[in-house]
Amino acid sequence: MKSLFYLVIFFIIAVAVTSCEKVIDVKTDTSPSQLVIEGNITNIRQQQTIKISRSVDYTNPNVYPAVRGALVNVKDNAGNSWNFTEETPGVYRSVNILGRPGRTYTLNVNVDNNVYTASSTMPAQVRADSITLTDITFGSRTRKLVAVHYTDPKGVPNYYRYILRINGRQTNRLYVYDDRLKDGNLSKNELYPDTEDDDERNELKSGDVAEVEMQNIDKNIFNYWFTLRQQSRGGPGGGTTPGNPPSNISNGALGYFSAHTYQAISITVP
C-alpha cells in the first residue's frame, strides 16, 4: 500500500513538472551597420590602398557591402597630401607613395558627409636577418614552423607583425609580438602553425616556399592585432570573448589605419 502511495505521488509530480514546460523564444539583438576601414601606408614606393565597407549582422553571411563614392585623403606631417581614387567598388588607391619611417600619416574619409579620421606613425624599420625552419611536435604529429631571426634595438619599444604565406597563399593565423622580454637582444619569433586547422595547404612540405612579411607597426596597431589574435584560436585557452578590437579610427568606425614598414623574406623547404 505504501509503495502504491509513493507511486501515485511520483506520477503527480511528473505531470506537474511536464505541464509547466513552455517554449522560450530567444530573441537575438541585431547591431546597426558600421563603417569598416582597412588602410595601409608602407615604406615601399607603390600605390597604397584603403578599403571601405560596411559591417553586417553576425547572423548574415560574411559578405561586407562595399562603400562607394567616399572622399579619401592621406596627409603626412611633412606637408604632403594625397587623394585616393576608387578603382573598384570600395577599394581606393593612391598614386605611388613612398612612406617614410618617423613620419605621421593622417587618414581622412568622408562618407555621406560623415568624417572619419585616423593617424599612425611609421616606426623605424627592424630588418630580419634570416628565417629558418624548425620541427615541432603536437602530440603524435610533427610539423614544421618558420622562425624569424633579427636584432631588436635596445631602449626602444618595438612592435612586430608577421604575415605567413605558403606557396603564395596567406595563412589565417595572426602573428604579433612586442619586445618587452627581448629588448636589445638577438631575437627569434616562431610562427606556430594553427594546430586546429586541418587544411593541408598550411602544412609545410618538401618543395614548398614559405614567405614571411615582416612589419614594424606602432602601438595602436599592435593593440588592434593583438586583441584580434586573443579572440581567435591563437589566444590563451582557445581565445577570449569576441568583440570589436580597439580601432584607431574616429567616429565609431571599425578597422584600422596602419603606417608600417615592409620586408619580405622566403625559404624553400628542403
Buried (B, 14 or more C-beta within 10 A) or exposed (E): EEEEEEEEEEEEEEEEEEEEEEEEEEEEEEEEEBBBBBBBBBBBEBEBBBBBBBBBEEEEEEEBEBBEEBBBBBBBEEEEEBEBEBEEEBBBBBEEBEBBBEBBBBBBBBBEEEEBBBBBBBBEBBEBEEBEBEEEEEEEEEBBBBBBBBBBBEEEEBBBBBBBBBEEEEBEBBBBBBBEEBBEEEBBBEBBBBEEBEEEEBBBEEEBEBBBBBBBBBBBBBBBBBBBBBBBBBBEEEEEEEEBBEBBBBEEBBBBBBBBBBBEBEBEBE
